[in-house]
Amino acid sequence: MNRILAITAAALLAAAPAPAQQQPAPAGPGGPPAPVQIPDTPTGAAARAFMDAINAQDSAALHAFVQRYVSTTPMMEWTPARYEAMFARLARQSGGELRPGRLRDEGDPNYLAVIFQARSGGRVGVEFVADPADPARMKLIELHPMAAPGPRPELPREKADEATVAAAVARHVGAAAEADRFSGVVLLARDGRIVHHQAYGMADRDAGRANTLDTRIGTGSVPKMITAVAVAQLVEQGRLKFTDTLGAVLPDYPNEDARRHVTIHHLLTHTSGVRDPFAAPGYVRGTRYATPGEWMALFADQPLEIRPGERMQYSNGGYAVLAAVVERVSGQPFAEYVRDHVFRPAGMAAADMDAYRRLPWSRGYSRPPEMDPMGLEPRRSNEWMVGSNGPSTDLSGFGGIGLTAEDLYLFTQALREHRLLGAEMTETVLAGKVPLGPDPAVQYGYGFFVARFPEDEHATIGHSGGGSASGIGADVEMVGPWTLVVLGNYDLEQDIRPMAGPLLGFLARQ
C-alpha cells in the first residue's frame, strides 16, 4: 500500500543481483565482507539509532528512540506507544543483535530501506521515511517480516523450449506451495496461448475452501496499469494531453500549487508530489472509500511533498486523481468507464460486475509486523484490514480490486493486440520514463514498471501489488512473448515476490 521495499526495485530485482553499491565490499582476498556502511543522512542516523535501541534490549532505550526520532504527526495511525510495542517484539525475536545487510536509498536522503540480519538468522526489512517538515524525525518506520524463503528448484540458465519452460515454472511454484510459501493462482502464457494455469493453497482456511482458477484475489496496485490505459485512451482521442495541468482538467482541485504545476505526465509517473491517502490525517483504517472522489477528499488540500518532476515518489493519491480526471473528461463514473472501455473490449469477466461478485474469493493471510516483526509465527487472516467480505470490487484508480488471474491475462493480451490502444500509444505507455533511483535498470512508464537488464533477452513490463501485512501479493508481467500472472493471498515481500522474482529472471533470459 505504501512505497514498500520491493516496489523500490520492482519485481525483477528479487531475481537479479543488487547494484554494486548495495553489496557488502570484500575486506580482502578470502576475507569476510566489510560491514555495510549506513549513509550519513537523516534516515541513516535514524537507522543507526534504531539498530542500537533494538540491540540494547531495554525498554527505556526504545522509548528514547521513539521520542527522539518519530515524527509528532506519524503516518497511518501510528502512535508512539504502538511503535514502542512493535519494536519491543522485534527486540525479543531478534535476540538483540541486528546488523545491516543490504541498503537502498533511491537517491533520496529522506528515504532509506535496510534489511537487517539478526543473531537468530532471521531478517527484517525496515523503511525509514523522513518527515519533510522535520527531516531529523521519521514520519514512517515500516517493518517488513522477511523469513527465510527456504530451498527452491533451480531454474535453467539456458534458453529452453515452451514445454520445458512451462514445466520449470510448474515445479518452481509447486515447491513454493508445498513449503507453504505460496498460495493463490499462477498463469503463464506464450504468444497468446496459456501454457500453465493452476490454483494452489487455501482461499479460506477456516471454511476449508481452496483457491480455484476463477477465484477473485486482491491485486493491490496492479490496476494502476488499467488506470493508465484509461487515461491514454482519452489522450489518443484528443480529449486530453499528457502535458495538461491539473487545473486545466480539474479547475476545482483544492490545491493551487497542484493546479498550476502538476501535469498528467507527473501523475502517471509518480513525480507529482501528490500525497498518499494512507498518509492523510483523516484516513481511518477499515473505512470503505468507494470512489476516487472519496479518496481525494483525504489528501487533495494537502501541500505537495516534492516539486513536480523533481523525482519519482510513489503515490497512490496521484492515481486516484487520474481516475477523477477520467471521470471529468469522459463524463462517466470511473468504474463505468473502465467497464465499457477496458474490461469489455478485453473480454474480461469483470465487465459484468454483478456476476463477478458472485465468484469465489480468497481471504488474505499475512504476518503483521506489529505482532510478528520477523515473520516467525503462523500467518493471520487479513480481515482486520480489509473486512470480512473478501477483495474489494470498488475502483479507486490506484488499486485494491479483486480480480481473477485469467482476467488480468486477458487485459495484457488486449494491450498486446492493440485492442485497448493503438500501436504508437501502447509503445508510449509501456516506455520507461523515470528511474526508480540511481540504478536506471528499472524505470516507471505510464502505469507500468519497466526493467531492462543487459544480460537478459527481454525487458520485464508490468506491475506488482500488495504490501507488508496485507495478505495480498500480485504480480502481472509481460516478458517478451511471455505473460506471467501471479495472484497470491500471502504477503508480497515475504512470500510472493521471492517466488515470482526468479521466474521473471528465467523468462527474461528466454
C-alpha positions as CSV (number, residue, x, y, z in Angstrom):
1,M,0.0,0.0,0.0
2,N,3.0,2.3,0.6
3,R,6.3,2.7,-1.1
4,I,7.3,-0.7,0.1
5,L,10.8,-2.2,-0.1
6,A,10.2,-4.3,-3.1
7,I,8.4,-1.5,-5.1
8,T,11.7,0.4,-5.0
9,A,13.3,-2.4,-7.1
10,A,10.2,-3.7,-9.0
11,A,9.6,-7.4,-9.3
12,L,12.7,-8.4,-11.2
13,L,15.1,-7.2,-8.6
14,A,14.1,-10.1,-6.5
15,A,15.9,-12.3,-9.0
16,A,18.7,-10.0,-10.1
17,P,21.9,-9.2,-8.2
18,A,21.8,-6.0,-6.2
19,P,23.6,-3.0,-7.6
20,A,27.3,-3.0,-6.6
21,Q,27.0,-0.1,-4.2
22,Q,24.4,-2.1,-2.1
23,Q,26.6,-5.2,-1.7
24,P,29.0,-5.5,1.3
25,A,32.5,-5.0,-0.1
26,P,35.1,-7.7,0.5
27,A,37.6,-6.9,3.1
28,G,40.4,-8.6,1.1
29,P,41.1,-11.9,-0.7
30,G,39.4,-14.7,1.1
31,G,38.4,-12.3,3.9
32,P,34.9,-11.7,5.4
33,P,32.8,-8.9,3.9
34,A,33.3,-5.5,5.4
35,P,30.3,-4.1,7.4
36,V,27.7,-2.3,5.4
37,Q,28.0,1.4,5.8
38,I,24.8,3.2,6.7
39,P,24.8,6.6,4.9
40,D,25.3,9.9,6.8
41,T,21.8,11.2,6.2
42,P,18.8,11.9,8.4
43,T,17.3,8.5,7.6
44,G,20.8,6.9,8.1
45,A,21.0,8.5,11.5
46,A,17.6,7.1,12.4
47,A,18.6,3.6,11.1
48,R,21.7,3.5,13.3
49,A,19.9,4.7,16.3
50,F,17.1,2.1,15.7
51,M,19.6,-0.7,15.5
52,D,21.3,0.5,18.7
53,A,17.9,0.7,20.5
54,I,16.9,-2.8,19.4
55,N,20.2,-4.3,20.3
56,A,20.2,-2.7,23.8
57,Q,17.3,-4.9,24.8
58,D,16.0,-2.2,27.0
59,S,12.5,-0.6,27.1
60,A,14.0,2.8,28.1
61,A,16.2,2.8,25.0
62,L,13.2,2.0,22.8
63,H,11.2,4.8,24.4
64,A,14.1,7.3,24.0
65,F,14.4,6.3,20.3
66,V,10.7,6.8,19.6
67,Q,10.7,10.1,21.4
68,R,13.8,11.4,19.5
69,Y,13.2,10.0,16.0
70,V,9.4,9.5,15.4
71,S,7.5,12.5,14.0
72,T,4.8,14.1,16.1
73,T,2.5,13.5,13.2
74,P,3.3,9.9,12.1
75,M,1.6,8.2,9.2
76,M,-1.3,5.8,9.2
77,E,-2.4,6.0,12.9
78,W,1.0,5.1,14.2
79,T,1.2,6.3,17.8
80,P,4.4,6.4,19.8
81,A,3.1,3.6,22.0
82,R,2.2,1.5,19.0
83,Y,5.8,1.9,17.7
84,E,7.3,1.0,21.0
85,A,5.2,-2.2,21.4
86,M,6.3,-3.3,17.9
87,F,9.9,-2.5,18.5
88,A,9.8,-4.4,21.8
89,R,8.6,-7.5,19.9
90,L,11.4,-7.2,17.4
91,A,14.0,-6.9,20.2
92,R,12.7,-10.2,21.7
93,Q,12.5,-12.0,18.4
94,S,15.9,-10.8,17.1
95,G,17.8,-11.7,20.2
96,G,19.2,-8.2,20.4
97,E,21.8,-8.4,17.7
98,L,20.7,-6.7,14.5
99,R,23.3,-5.7,11.8
100,P,22.6,-4.1,8.4
101,G,22.7,-6.4,5.4
102,R,21.5,-4.6,2.3
103,L,20.6,-1.0,1.8
104,R,18.6,1.0,-0.8
105,D,18.0,4.8,-0.7
106,E,16.6,5.6,-4.1
107,G,19.0,8.5,-4.3
108,D,16.7,10.3,-1.7
109,P,18.3,11.5,1.6
110,N,14.8,11.3,3.1
111,Y,14.3,7.6,2.4
112,L,16.3,4.5,3.4
113,A,15.4,0.8,3.2
114,V,17.6,-1.5,5.3
115,I,17.5,-5.3,5.5
116,F,18.7,-6.2,9.0
117,Q,20.2,-9.6,9.8
118,A,19.5,-10.9,13.3
119,R,21.6,-13.2,15.5
120,S,18.8,-15.7,15.2
121,G,19.5,-15.9,11.5
122,G,16.2,-14.2,10.5
123,R,15.9,-10.9,8.6
124,V,13.6,-7.9,8.8
125,G,13.3,-5.1,6.3
126,V,12.8,-1.6,7.7
127,E,11.9,1.5,5.7
128,F,12.8,4.9,7.2
129,V,10.9,7.9,5.6
130,A,11.8,11.3,6.9
131,D,9.2,14.0,7.6
132,P,9.8,16.8,5.0
133,A,8.8,19.3,7.7
134,D,11.4,18.0,10.1
135,P,13.9,15.6,8.4
136,A,15.5,14.6,11.6
137,R,12.3,12.8,12.5
138,M,10.7,9.9,10.7
139,K,7.1,10.2,9.5
140,L,7.2,6.4,8.9
141,I,9.2,3.5,10.1
142,E,7.8,0.4,8.5
143,L,8.8,-3.1,9.2
144,H,8.6,-6.0,6.7
145,P,9.0,-9.5,8.1
146,M,11.4,-11.4,5.9
147,A,11.5,-15.0,7.0
148,A,14.0,-17.2,5.1
149,P,12.4,-18.3,1.8
150,G,13.8,-21.8,2.0
151,P,15.1,-24.0,-0.8
152,R,13.6,-24.0,-4.3
153,P,14.2,-25.9,-7.5
154,E,16.9,-24.4,-9.6
155,L,15.7,-22.8,-12.8
156,P,17.6,-23.4,-16.0
157,R,20.1,-20.8,-17.1
158,E,19.9,-21.6,-20.8
159,K,17.1,-21.0,-23.2
160,A,14.5,-23.7,-23.4
161,D,11.5,-24.7,-25.5
162,E,8.0,-23.9,-24.4
163,A,7.2,-27.2,-22.8
164,T,10.4,-27.1,-20.7
165,V,9.8,-23.5,-19.6
166,A,6.2,-24.4,-18.5
167,A,7.4,-27.5,-16.7
168,A,10.1,-25.5,-14.9
169,V,7.6,-22.8,-13.8
170,A,5.2,-25.5,-12.5
171,R,8.0,-27.2,-10.5
172,H,9.1,-23.9,-9.0
173,V,5.6,-22.7,-8.0
174,G,4.6,-26.2,-6.8
175,A,7.7,-26.4,-4.5
176,A,6.8,-23.0,-3.0
177,A,3.2,-24.0,-2.4
178,E,4.2,-27.4,-0.9
179,A,6.5,-25.5,1.5
180,D,3.6,-23.1,2.3
181,R,5.5,-20.2,0.8
182,F,2.8,-19.6,-1.9
183,S,-1.0,-19.7,-2.0
184,G,-3.0,-18.4,-5.0
185,V,-3.2,-18.8,-8.7
186,V,-0.4,-18.7,-11.4
187,L,-1.0,-18.3,-15.1
188,L,1.8,-18.5,-17.8
189,A,1.1,-17.7,-21.4
190,R,3.2,-17.5,-24.5
191,D,2.2,-15.7,-27.7
192,G,-1.5,-15.6,-26.7
193,R,-1.7,-19.3,-25.5
194,I,-2.0,-20.3,-21.9
195,V,0.6,-23.0,-21.1
196,H,0.2,-23.2,-17.3
197,H,-2.7,-22.2,-15.2
198,Q,-3.1,-23.6,-11.8
199,A,-4.5,-22.8,-8.3
200,Y,-2.6,-23.6,-5.1
201,G,-3.4,-23.4,-1.4
202,M,-6.5,-22.3,0.5
203,A,-8.8,-19.4,-0.2
204,D,-10.3,-19.7,3.3
205,R,-8.6,-21.8,5.9
206,D,-11.5,-21.7,8.4
207,A,-14.1,-22.7,5.8
208,G,-11.8,-25.3,4.2
209,R,-12.2,-23.6,0.8
210,A,-9.4,-24.0,-1.7
211,N,-8.3,-21.5,-4.3
212,T,-9.6,-22.2,-7.8
213,L,-8.9,-20.9,-11.3
214,D,-11.9,-18.5,-11.0
215,T,-11.1,-17.2,-7.5
216,R,-11.1,-13.4,-7.2
217,I,-7.9,-12.4,-5.3
218,G,-6.7,-9.0,-4.1
219,T,-4.5,-7.2,-6.6
220,G,-3.1,-4.3,-4.6
221,S,-1.5,-1.7,-7.0
222,V,-1.8,-3.9,-10.2
223,P,-4.8,-1.9,-11.5
224,K,-2.7,1.2,-11.9
225,M,-2.0,-0.3,-15.3
226,I,-5.7,-0.2,-16.1
227,T,-6.0,3.5,-14.9
228,A,-3.0,4.5,-17.1
229,V,-4.6,2.8,-20.1
230,A,-7.9,4.6,-19.5
231,V,-6.0,8.0,-19.4
232,A,-4.1,7.1,-22.5
233,Q,-7.3,6.3,-24.4
234,L,-8.5,9.8,-23.7
235,V,-5.2,11.3,-24.9
236,E,-5.3,9.2,-28.0
237,Q,-8.8,10.5,-28.7
238,G,-7.6,14.1,-28.4
239,R,-9.7,14.8,-25.4
240,L,-6.7,15.1,-23.0
241,K,-2.9,15.8,-23.3
242,F,-0.1,14.4,-21.1
243,T,1.1,17.9,-20.8
244,D,-2.2,19.3,-19.4
245,T,-2.0,20.8,-16.0
246,L,-4.3,19.5,-13.3
247,G,-6.0,22.9,-13.2
248,A,-6.9,22.7,-16.9
249,V,-8.8,19.4,-16.3
250,L,-9.9,19.8,-12.6
251,P,-10.2,23.6,-12.1
252,D,-11.8,23.0,-8.7
253,Y,-8.9,20.9,-7.3
254,P,-8.3,22.5,-3.9
255,N,-4.5,22.8,-4.0
256,E,-3.5,25.8,-6.1
257,D,0.1,24.7,-6.4
258,A,-1.0,21.3,-7.8
259,R,-3.5,23.0,-10.2
260,R,-0.7,25.2,-11.7
261,H,2.3,22.8,-11.8
262,V,1.2,19.2,-11.7
263,T,0.6,17.6,-15.2
264,I,-1.0,14.4,-16.3
265,H,2.5,13.1,-17.0
266,H,3.6,13.9,-13.4
267,L,0.6,11.9,-12.1
268,L,1.2,8.9,-14.3
269,T,4.9,8.7,-13.4
270,H,4.6,9.3,-9.7
271,T,6.5,12.6,-9.9
272,S,3.7,14.9,-9.0
273,G,4.3,15.2,-5.2
274,V,0.6,14.5,-4.6
275,R,0.3,12.9,-1.2
276,D,-0.7,9.4,-0.5
277,P,-4.2,8.9,1.0
278,F,-2.9,6.4,3.5
279,A,-0.7,9.1,4.9
280,A,-3.5,11.7,5.1
281,P,-4.5,13.0,8.6
282,G,-8.2,11.9,8.1
283,Y,-7.5,8.4,6.9
284,V,-9.2,5.7,9.0
285,R,-8.1,2.2,8.5
286,G,-11.0,-0.2,7.7
287,T,-13.3,2.6,6.4
288,R,-14.7,2.0,2.9
289,Y,-13.7,4.7,0.5
290,A,-15.6,3.6,-2.7
291,T,-14.9,6.2,-5.3
292,P,-11.9,8.3,-6.5
293,G,-13.6,11.4,-5.1
294,E,-13.9,9.9,-1.6
295,W,-10.2,9.1,-1.6
296,M,-9.3,12.5,-3.0
297,A,-11.1,14.2,-0.1
298,L,-8.5,12.8,2.2
299,F,-5.5,14.5,0.7
300,A,-6.3,16.9,-2.2
301,D,-5.9,20.0,0.0
302,Q,-2.6,18.9,1.4
303,P,0.7,20.5,0.3
304,L,2.8,18.7,-2.4
305,E,5.6,16.7,-1.0
306,I,8.1,17.4,-3.8
307,R,8.3,19.8,-6.7
308,P,6.5,18.3,-9.6
309,G,9.0,16.5,-11.9
310,E,11.8,16.5,-9.3
311,R,12.0,12.7,-8.9
312,M,9.8,9.7,-8.5
313,Q,7.9,9.4,-5.3
314,Y,5.3,6.6,-5.4
315,S,1.8,7.9,-4.6
316,N,-1.5,6.1,-4.6
317,G,-3.1,9.5,-4.4
318,G,-1.8,10.5,-7.8
319,Y,-3.7,7.6,-9.4
320,A,-6.9,8.5,-7.5
321,V,-6.6,11.9,-9.1
322,L,-6.1,10.3,-12.5
323,A,-9.3,8.4,-12.0
324,A,-11.1,11.7,-11.2
325,V,-9.6,13.1,-14.4
326,V,-11.1,10.2,-16.4
327,E,-14.4,10.9,-14.8
328,R,-14.3,14.6,-15.7
329,V,-13.1,14.2,-19.3
330,S,-15.3,11.2,-20.2
331,G,-18.5,12.2,-18.3
332,Q,-18.7,8.7,-16.8
333,P,-18.1,7.4,-13.3
334,F,-14.6,5.8,-13.3
335,A,-16.0,2.3,-12.7
336,E,-18.4,2.6,-15.7
337,Y,-15.7,4.0,-18.0
338,V,-13.3,1.1,-17.1
339,R,-16.1,-1.4,-17.6
340,D,-17.0,0.0,-21.1
341,H,-13.6,0.8,-22.4
342,V,-11.2,-1.7,-20.8
343,F,-12.9,-4.7,-19.3
344,R,-15.4,-5.2,-22.1
345,P,-13.1,-4.8,-25.1
346,A,-10.6,-7.1,-23.4
347,G,-13.2,-9.8,-22.9
348,M,-12.8,-9.7,-19.1
349,A,-15.5,-11.3,-17.0
350,A,-15.3,-8.2,-14.7
351,A,-17.3,-6.4,-17.4
352,D,-20.3,-7.9,-15.7
353,M,-19.6,-6.9,-12.1
354,D,-22.8,-8.2,-10.7
355,A,-22.0,-11.7,-11.9
356,Y,-18.3,-11.2,-11.0
357,R,-19.2,-10.5,-7.4
358,R,-20.7,-14.0,-7.1
359,L,-17.4,-15.7,-8.0
360,P,-15.5,-17.3,-5.1
361,W,-13.0,-15.0,-3.4
362,S,-9.8,-15.5,-1.5
363,R,-9.1,-14.3,2.1
364,G,-5.6,-12.9,2.6
365,Y,-3.1,-14.3,5.2
366,S,-0.2,-12.3,6.5
367,R,2.3,-11.8,9.2
368,P,1.6,-8.3,10.6
369,P,4.8,-6.7,11.8
370,E,3.1,-5.4,14.9
371,M,2.6,-8.9,16.1
372,D,5.3,-10.8,14.3
373,P,8.1,-8.4,13.1
374,M,10.4,-11.2,11.9
375,G,7.8,-13.5,10.4
376,L,8.3,-16.4,12.8
377,E,4.7,-17.1,13.7
378,P,1.8,-18.6,11.7
379,R,0.0,-16.3,9.3
380,R,-3.1,-14.4,10.4
381,S,-6.2,-13.6,8.4
382,N,-6.1,-10.0,7.0
383,E,-9.8,-9.5,7.9
384,W,-8.7,-6.8,10.4
385,M,-7.5,-4.7,7.4
386,V,-9.9,-5.4,4.5
387,G,-13.0,-6.6,6.3
388,S,-14.8,-9.9,6.1
389,N,-16.4,-9.7,2.6
390,G,-13.4,-10.5,0.5
391,P,-11.5,-8.4,-2.0
392,S,-13.0,-5.1,-3.0
393,T,-15.0,-4.6,-6.1
394,D,-14.6,-0.8,-5.9
395,L,-12.3,1.0,-8.5
396,S,-10.3,3.7,-6.7
397,G,-7.8,4.3,-9.6
398,F,-4.8,3.2,-7.6
399,G,-5.8,-0.4,-7.0
400,G,-7.4,-2.8,-4.5
401,I,-10.0,-4.5,-6.7
402,G,-10.1,-8.3,-6.6
403,L,-9.6,-9.9,-10.0
404,T,-9.0,-13.4,-11.4
405,A,-5.7,-14.4,-13.0
406,E,-7.4,-15.0,-16.3
407,D,-9.0,-11.6,-16.4
408,L,-5.6,-10.0,-15.8
409,Y,-4.1,-12.1,-18.6
410,L,-6.9,-11.0,-20.9
411,F,-6.1,-7.4,-20.1
412,T,-2.4,-7.8,-21.1
413,Q,-3.4,-9.7,-24.2
414,A,-5.8,-7.0,-25.3
415,L,-3.0,-4.5,-24.7
416,R,-0.5,-6.5,-26.8
417,E,-3.1,-6.8,-29.6
418,H,-3.8,-3.1,-29.6
419,R,-7.5,-3.6,-28.8
420,L,-7.2,-1.0,-26.0
421,L,-4.7,1.5,-27.5
422,G,-3.2,1.9,-30.9
423,A,0.4,0.7,-31.5
424,E,2.0,4.1,-31.1
425,M,0.2,4.9,-27.9
426,T,0.8,1.4,-26.5
427,E,4.5,2.0,-27.0
428,T,4.3,5.4,-25.3
429,V,2.6,3.9,-22.3
430,L,5.0,1.0,-21.9
431,A,8.2,3.0,-22.3
432,G,10.2,3.7,-19.2
433,K,10.3,7.4,-18.3
434,V,11.7,8.0,-14.8
435,P,14.2,5.8,-12.9
436,L,13.2,4.5,-9.5
437,G,16.6,5.6,-8.1
438,P,20.2,5.8,-9.1
439,D,20.1,2.5,-11.0
440,P,18.5,3.1,-14.4
441,A,17.8,-0.6,-15.0
442,V,14.3,-0.2,-13.5
443,Q,12.1,2.7,-14.6
444,Y,8.4,3.7,-14.4
445,G,6.4,4.4,-17.5
446,Y,2.8,5.3,-17.5
447,G,1.4,2.9,-15.0
448,F,4.0,0.2,-15.8
449,F,7.3,-0.7,-14.3
450,V,9.9,-1.4,-17.0
451,A,13.0,-3.5,-16.0
452,R,15.8,-3.8,-18.6
453,F,19.0,-5.7,-17.6
454,P,21.8,-6.1,-20.1
455,E,22.2,-9.8,-19.5
456,D,18.6,-10.5,-20.4
457,E,16.9,-11.2,-23.7
458,H,13.7,-9.4,-22.8
459,A,12.6,-6.4,-20.7
460,T,10.0,-7.1,-18.0
461,I,7.0,-4.8,-18.2
462,G,4.1,-4.8,-15.7
463,H,3.1,-4.0,-12.1
464,S,3.0,-5.7,-8.8
465,G,0.8,-5.0,-5.8
466,G,0.3,-5.8,-2.2
467,G,2.5,-4.9,0.7
468,S,3.6,-5.7,4.2
469,A,0.9,-7.4,6.4
470,S,-1.7,-7.1,3.6
471,G,-2.2,-10.7,2.7
472,I,-2.0,-9.5,-0.9
473,G,0.7,-10.4,-3.3
474,A,0.1,-9.8,-7.0
475,D,2.4,-9.5,-10.0
476,V,1.5,-9.2,-13.7
477,E,4.3,-9.0,-16.1
478,M,4.9,-9.2,-19.9
479,V,8.3,-10.6,-20.7
480,G,8.9,-10.7,-24.5
481,P,6.4,-13.3,-25.8
482,W,5.6,-14.5,-22.3
483,T,3.0,-13.2,-19.8
484,L,3.2,-14.2,-16.1
485,V,0.3,-13.6,-13.8
486,V,0.8,-14.3,-10.1
487,L,-2.1,-13.7,-7.7
488,G,-1.3,-14.7,-4.1
489,N,-3.2,-14.4,-0.8
490,Y,0.1,-14.2,1.2
491,D,2.3,-11.2,1.7
492,L,4.0,-9.7,-1.3
493,E,7.5,-9.1,0.0
494,Q,7.9,-12.1,2.3
495,D,6.2,-14.8,0.2
496,I,5.1,-13.8,-3.3
497,R,8.0,-11.9,-4.7
498,P,10.7,-14.3,-3.6
499,M,8.8,-16.9,-5.5
500,A,7.9,-14.8,-8.6
501,G,11.1,-12.9,-8.9
502,P,13.3,-15.8,-10.1
503,L,10.6,-16.8,-12.6
504,L,10.8,-13.3,-14.1
505,G,14.5,-13.6,-14.4
506,F,14.1,-17.0,-16.0
507,L,11.6,-15.7,-18.5
508,A,13.7,-12.7,-19.3
509,R,16.5,-15.0,-20.4
510,Q,14.3,-17.0,-22.8
